[in-house]
């Protein structure tokens, strides 16, 4: 069975974001195909998609390489998120379903509980699920996809200080959900904008890894791509 390109794309993107592939490092079709247990055809399609998203760049005489964003490009992503997340929250207040609201409230309860008990390792995935669900509740697939891509790139470029203020952060999440539940779009927008502004200080740029890692030294074990992965 042919593995879909979007599954390969997700696998490569995840490895870029997690730092398996260093910024500036080469990405050859042959080695990627071997790593993920697929043919070169979906790898080629995946690299084209990742180049359009800004994760991969093509260099003359070198081929596909992991992109190396500048500090300004990284800062622009945080600014873009601070503008789009409030819009998504406002749309969610207008368009959310009861199912969205149930999931959001459940995530807030879990986040507040984990924050009170200092279980910081659980908070990052919970925060990601919260913001992803809030974006989905906006009723705009294109906006939700854009916000997902922004979060992925920010996770790639920044380290978020775990010390921070987790109890306050999840209290803010709870207030946003309350506004969404009341269908108060302007309050949801304002609270989300304030939440995004307060989170800026916790972001620190990651240091770039050693550039130019040759493709025949790809890190980690080879593994097959899971064909049920979500669309890229």
N, C-alpha and C positions, 0 to 999 in steps of 0.2 A: 504493500500500500504506500502510495506517495505521501510523504510528510508535507503538510501545508507550509508555505513560506512564512505565514504569520507565527507559527509555533517556533520555527527556527529564529525568526526575528525577535520574539520574546526572550528566548534563551540567550541570544547574543547580547541583547540590550541589558538583561539582568546581570550578565557577567561584566559588562562595561560599567554599569552603575555601582556594582559591588567592588569594583577595583581589580577583578581578576585580570582584565586586560588593561594595561597601563595607558594613560594618555600619550599619544604619539606612537604607540606600538602598531606594528603591521598586522593586518588581518588577511590571510590568504585563504582563498576558497578551499584549497585542498586540505589544509590543516583544520579549518573550521568544520568541513564535512566529516573529517575523521573524528574530531572531538565530539560532535553531536550525533554521530551515527546516521548521517543522511547523505544524499547525493549532493553534487555541487550546484544543481539547478536551484533548489530552494535557498541555498546559501547566497547565491548570486542575487536572487530577488530580495532576500532579507537585507543584504548590504545596501542595495539601492534605496530601500525604505528607510534604513537607519541613516543614510546620507541625507535624505530629505528632511529627517527629523533633527539633524545636527549632531548626532552621536558619532558619525563616521565621516571622514573626508577622503577624497582621492587625490593622491600626489603623483606628479609626473615621475616616472621611473621607479616608483615605490608601490603603486597600487593603493588599495584600501588601507587606511590607518584609523586608529581611534582619534577622534578630534581633540584639539587642545584649546578649549575656550579661554578667552582672556578674562581678566578680572572685571573689565567693564561689561562683558557679555554675561558673566555670572551675576553681577549687580542688577543688570537689566531684567534678569529672570525673576529676582525677588520683587522688583518693582511691578513687573507684569502680574505676578501672583497677587500682590497687594491690591491691584485694580480689579482683577477678574474674580477672585474669591468672594468679595462683597456682592458683586453682580450675581454670582451663582446662588448665594444665600438669599438674596432678594427674590430671585426667580423661584427658589425652593419654597419660600413662604407663600408664593402665589399658586404654585403648581404641585406641591408635595402630595403624596398619597398617604393614607393611614399606614400602609406597610412601611413606607420610608420613615414615617414618624416613629413607628414602633422600633425599628432598627436603631435609629438615632438615639432614642431614649435608652435603649438597652446598652449601647456603646458608652453613653455618658455614665450610666450607673457603674459599669465595669471600670471605666477610666477613673472615676472618682474613688472607687474602692481601692484600686491598685495604687493610686497616688497617695491615699491616706496611709497605706501600709508600706510605702516606699518600694514597691515592686517596679522599678524603673524599666526593667528589661521588657515588660509587657506593654509599656505605654506607647512606644514608637509604632508598633503595628496597629494598636488600637486607634491612635491618632490618624494613621493613614486610612484606616477603614472609615473613621468618622468623616474625614474630609471627602473621601471618595463617595460615600453615601449621600452626603450633603450635595455634592456636585450632581449625582444622578437624580436627586430629587428636584433639580432645577428644570427637569423636563426637556433639556436641550442636550442631545447626544454630542453635538459638536463642541459645546462649551465644556461638557464633562470630559471629553477626550483631550481637549486642550489643557485643562487643569491637571489631568493625570500626567500628561507629558511634562508639564511644568514641574510637578512634584518629583517626577523621576529625574529630571535634569538637576534640580536643586539638591536632591539626595546624592547625585553624582559629584557635584561641585562643592558641596558644603558639608561640614560636620556640625551637628546640632549639639550644643552643650547639654549633657544630660542633667547637670546640676539644676539649672533653671528654676522654674517655679511650677512644678507639676500640679499641685493642688489648685492654684489660681488658674492655670491653663484649663483644667477640666471644669472649673466653675464657669469660665468664659464659654466653653463648649455648651454647658448646660443652659446658659442664658441665651445663646444663639438658638438652641432647639426650642426653648420656650417662645421666642419670637416667631420662629417658623410655625410652631403649633398654633399660635394666635393669628397666623397669616398677616403679621405685621412686617411688611417687606422693608420699610425704611429702617425700623429698628434692627432687623436681621442684617441689613446692609451695614449699618453704623457699627454694630457690635463686632461683625466680622472684620471690618476695616481696622478697628482698634486692636482686635486680637492679632491680626497680621502685623501691625506696627509693633506691638509689644514683643513679638517673637523674633524680630530682626536681630536683636542683640545676642541671641543664642546661636546665631549662624557664624561659623568660621570657615574660611576658604580651605579646602583640602590642598595639601602640597602635591604637586604633580609628581608622578612616579618617573623612573628613569625612562626616557623616550627611546623608541627604536628597538624594542624587544623583538628579536627575529621571530618569524612565524613558526619556525621549527622548535621553538622553546615555549610553546603555549603552556601555561600553568595548569596544574590540576589534572585529575583523571578524565579520560574520555567518558562521555555519558550520552545515552540516547535522549532525543527530544521527546517530551510527552506530547502526543498528538492531540490532546484535548485542551491544550492551552487556549486562553482567550485570545481574541483578535488583537493585532498590534496597533 
